[in-house]
Amino acid sequence: MGPLDKLYAKVQASRGGDPTQSYTAKLFERGRPKIAQKLGEEAVEAVIELMRGDKQALVGESADLLYHLMVCWAEAGITPDEVWAELARREGVSGLAEKASRPPS
């Protein structure tokens, strides 16, 4: 089990936990709007650190972003295996070709 799978398992284990004792449980209690807000905030913070060129800060913000992404997946009922399968499906496919194969939005 890789580190992201372990993180996802910890996130799932915190579901329904005591929100006064667990930040993850508190996020789930506050629902999708708060989970989405936190995911967006962490993504923006990662971008800021990239632009600042602060490698160590970007490492920290990346960890925060991955954690909040795991919470987002858990809330949406997505498992890491589903994402890994999608990445495997795309392996060897040009990013431009993959993007062109998507239906127009």
PAZAPA-4460 file (N, C-alpha, C; in steps of 0.05 Angstrom, whole numbers, plus 32768, in hexadecimal, padded with zeros to 4 digits):
% residues 105
    n_x    n_y    n_z   ca_x   ca_y   ca_z    c_x    c_y    c_z   seq   type   mol
   8011   7FE8   8000   8000   8000   8000   8012   8019   8000     1      M     A
   800E   802A   7FED   801E   8043   7FEA   8015   8058   7FFE     2      G     A
   8024   806E   7FFF   801D   8083   8012   8002   8090   800D     3      P     A
   7FFA   8093   7FF4   7FE0   80A0   7FEF   7FC9   808D   7FF7     4      L     A
   7FCE   8073   7FF2   7FB9   805F   7FFB   7FB7   805F   8019     5      D     A
   7FCD   8061   8027   7FCD   8062   8044   7FBF   807B   804E     6      K     A
   7FC5   8092   8041   7FB8   80AB   8049   7F99   80A9   8044     7      L     A
   7F91   809D   802E   7F75   809A   8028   7F68   8089   803D     8      Y     A
   7F75   8073   8045   7F6A   8061   805A   7F66   8071   8074     9      A     A
   7F79   8082   807B   7F77   8091   8094   7F60   80A5   8092    10      K     A
   7F5D   80B1   807A   7F47   80C4   8076   7F2C   80B5   807A    11      V     A
   7F2A   809E   806D   7F11   808E   806F   7F0C   8086   808C    12      Q     A
   7F21   807F   809B   7F1E   8077   80B6   7F14   808E   80C8    13      A     A
   7F19   80A6   80C0   7F11   80BD   80D0   7EF5   80C6   80CB    14      S     A
   7EE9   80BC   80B6   7ECD   80C2   80AF   7EBB   80BB   80C7    15      R     A
   7EAA   80CD   80CE   7E98   80C7   80E4   7EA5   80C9   80FF    16      G     A
   7EBE   80D1   8100   7ECC   80D4   8119   7EC3   80ED   8128    17      G     A
   7ED0   80F2   813E   7ECA   8109   814F   7ED6   8122   8142    18      D     A
   7EC6   8135   8139   7ED1   814D   812C   7EE0   815F   813F    19      P     A
   7EDD   815B   8159   7EED   816B   816C   7F09   815F   8170    20      T     A
   7F0C   8146   8166   7F26   8138   8169   7F34   8133   814F    21      Q     A
   7F26   8136   8138   7F31   8130   811E   7F2A   8145   810A    22      S     A
   7F3F   8151   80FE   7F3B   8165   80E9   7F2C   8158   80D1    23      Y     A
   7F33   8140   80CB   7F26   8132   80B4   7F08   812E   80BA    24      T     A
   7F02   8125   80D2   7EE6   8122   80DA   7ED7   813D   80D8    25      A     A
   7EE5   8152   80E0   7ED9   816D   80DF   7ED3   8175   80C2    26      K     A
   7EE6   816F   80B0   7EE1   8175   8094   7EC8   8166   808A    27      L     A
   7EC7   814C   8090   7EAF   813D   8087   7E96   8147   8093    28      F     A
   7E96   814F   80AC   7E7F   815A   80B9   7E75   8174   80AB    29      E     A
   7E88   8184   80A2   7E82   819D   8095   7E79   819A   8079    30      R     A
   7E7E   8183   806D   7E73   817C   8053   7E83   8185   803A    31      G     A
   7E77   817F   8024   7E84   8184   800A   7E8D   81A1   8005    32      R     A
   7E7C   81B4   800C   7E86   81D0   8007   7EA0   81D6   8015    33      P     A
   7EA3   81CE   802E   7EBC   81D3   803D   7ED3   81C2   8031    34      K     A
   7ECD   81A9   802B   7EE2   8198   801F   7EEC   81A4   8005    35      I     A
   7EDA   81AD   7FF4   7EE1   81BA   7FDA   7EF1   81D3   7FDF    36      A     A
   7EE8   81E3   7FF2   7EF6   81FC   7FF8   7F13   81F7   8000    37      Q     A
   7F17   81E3   8012   7F32   81DD   801C   7F43   81D2   8005    38      K     A
   7F38   81C1   7FF4   7F47   81B7   7FDE   7F51   81CE   7FCC    39      L     A
   7F3F   81E0   7FC6   7F46   81F7   7FB5   7F5B   8209   7FC2    40      G     A
   7F58   820D   7FDC   7F6C   821E   7FEB   7F88   8211   7FE9    41      E     A
   7F89   81F7   7FEE   7FA3   81E9   7FED   7FAF   81EA   7FD1    42      E     A
   7F9E   81E7   7FBD   7FA8   81E8   7FA1   7FB4   8204   7F9B    43      A     A
   7FA6   8219   7FA4   7FB0   8234   7FA0   7FCA   8238   7FAF    44      V     A
   7FCC   822E   7FC8   7FE4   8232   7FD7   7FFC   8223   7FCA    45      E     A
   7FF7   820C   7FBE   800C   81FD   7FB0   8016   820E   7F98    46      A     A
   8003   8219   7F8A   800A   822A   7F72   801B   8242   7F7B    47      V     A
   8013   824E   7F91   8022   8265   7F9B   803F   825E   7FA2    48      I     A
   8042   8247   7FAF   805D   823E   7FB7   806E   8237   7F9E    49      E     A
   8061   822B   7F8A   806F   8226   7F71   8079   8240   7F65    50      L     A
   8068   8254   7F64   806F   826D   7F58   8085   827C   7F68    51      M     A
   8084   8278   7F83   8098   8284   7F94   80B3   8276   7F92    52      R     A
   80B2   825D   7F88   80CB   824D   7F86   80D4   8242   7FA0    53      G     A
   80C2   8240   7FB4   80C9   8235   7FCE   80C4   8217   7FCE    54      D     A
   80D8   8208   7FC9   80D5   81EB   7FC6   80CA   81DE   7FDF    55      K     A
   80D5   81E4   7FF6   80CC   81D7   800F   80AF   81DE   8015    56      Q     A
   80A8   81F7   8011   808C   8200   8015   8079   81F1   8001    57      A     A
   8083   81ED   7FE9   8073   81DF   7FD5   806F   81C2   7FDD    58      L     A
   8084   81B6   7FE8   8081   819A   7FF2   806B   8199   8007    59      V     A
   806B   81AB   801A   8057   81AC   802F   803B   81B0   8024    60      G     A
   8039   81C4   8012   801E   81C9   8007   8015   81B2   7FF5    61      E     A
   8027   81A4   7FE8   8020   818C   7FD9   8015   8176   7FEA    62      S     A
   8021   8173   8002   8017   815F   8015   7FFB   8167   801E    63      A     A
   7FF7   8180   8024   7FDC   818A   802C   7FC8   8185   8015    64      D     A
   7FD0   818B   7FFD   7FBE   8188   7FE6   7FB6   816B   7FE2    65      L     A
   7FCA   8159   7FE4   7FC4   813C   7FE1   7FB1   8132   7FF7    66      L     A
   7FB6   813B   8010   7FA4   8134   8026   7F87   813D   801F    67      Y     A
   7F84   8156   8018   7F69   8161   8013   7F5D   8153   7FFA    68      H     A
   7F6D   814B   7FE7   7F63   813C   7FD0   7F58   8121   7FD9    69      L     A
   7F66   8114   7FEB   7F5C   80FB   7FF6   7F41   80FE   8004    70      M     A
   7F3E   8114   8013   7F25   811A   8020   7F0F   811E   800B    71      V     A
   7F16   812C   7FF6   7F03   8131   7FE0   7EFA   8117   7FD3    72      C     A
   7F0E   8106   7FCD   7F07   80EC   7FC1   7EF5   80DC   7FD3    73      W     A
   7EFB   80DB   7FED   7EEB   80CC   8000   7ECE   80D7   8001    74      A     A
   7ECC   80F1   8001   7EB1   80FD   8002   7EA1   80F6   7FE9    75      E     A
   7EAF   80F5   7FD2   7EA2   80EF   7FB8   7E9E   80D1   7FB3    76      A     A
   7EA9   80C0   7FC5   7EA6   80A3   7FC1   7EBA   8098   7FAC    77      G     A
   7ED0   80A6   7FA9   7EE5   809D   7F96   7EFB   8090   7FA6    78      I     A
   7F05   807A   7F9C   7F1C   806D   7FA9   7F35   8073   7F9A    79      T     A
   7F4C   8071   7FA7   7F65   8075   7F99   7F68   8061   7F82    80      P     A
   7F5F   8048   7F85   7F61   8034   7F70   7F53   803E   7F56    81      D     A
   7F3D   804C   7F59   7F30   8056   7F41   7F41   806B   7F32    82      E     A
   7F4F   807C   7F42   7F60   8090   7F36   7F79   8082   7F2A    83      V     A
   7F84   806F   7F39   7F9C   8061   7F2E   7F94   8052   7F14    84      W     A
   7F7C   8047   7F12   7F74   8039   7EFA   7F71   804D   7EE3    85      A     A
   7F67   8065   7EE9   7F65   8079   7ED4   7F81   8082   7ECA    86      E     A
   7F93   8085   7EDD   7FAF   808C   7ED5   7FBB   8075   7EC4    87      L     A
   7FB6   805D   7ECC   7FC1   8046   7EBC   7FB4   8046   7EA0    88      A     A
   7F9B   804C   7E9E   7F8E   804D   7E84   7F9B   8062   7E72    89      R     A
   7FA3   8078   7E7E   7FAF   808E   7E6E   7FCC   8089   7E68    90      R     A
   7FD9   8076   7E75   7FF5   8071   7E72   7FFC   806B   7E54    91      E     A
   800F   8079   7E4A   8017   8075   7E2E   8007   8084   7E1B    92      G     A
   7FF3   8094   7E25   7FE3   80A4   7E13   7FEC   80C1   7E16    93      V     A
   7FF1   80CE   7E00   7FF9   80EA   7E00   7FE5   80FA   7E0F    94      S     A
   7FEE   810C   7E1F   7FDC   811E   7E2E   7FCA   812E   7E1B    95      G     A
   7FD5   8136   7E04   7FC5   8145   7DF1   7FAF   8133   7DE5    96      L     A
   7FB6   8119   7DDF   7FA3   8107   7DD3   7F8D   8100   7DE8    97      A     A
   7F95   80FD   7E01   7F82   80F6   7E16   7F6E   810D   7E19    98      E     A
   7F79   8126   7E1A   7F67   813D   7E1D   7F54   8140   7E05    99      K     A
   7F5E   813B   7DED   7F4D   813D   7DD5   7F37   8128   7DD5   100      A     A
   7F3B   8111   7DE3   7F27   80FC   7DE3   7F10   8102   7DF6   101      S     A
   7F13   8116   7E07   7EFD   811C   7E1A   7EE6   812A   7E0C   102      R     A
   7ECE   8125   7E15   7EB7   8134   7E09   7EB9   8152   7E0F   103      P     A
   7EB0   8163   7DFD   7EB1   8180   7E03   7EA2   8187   7E1C   104      P     A
   7EAC   819A   7E2B   7E9F   81A2   7E44   7E8D   81BA   7E40   105      S     A
***
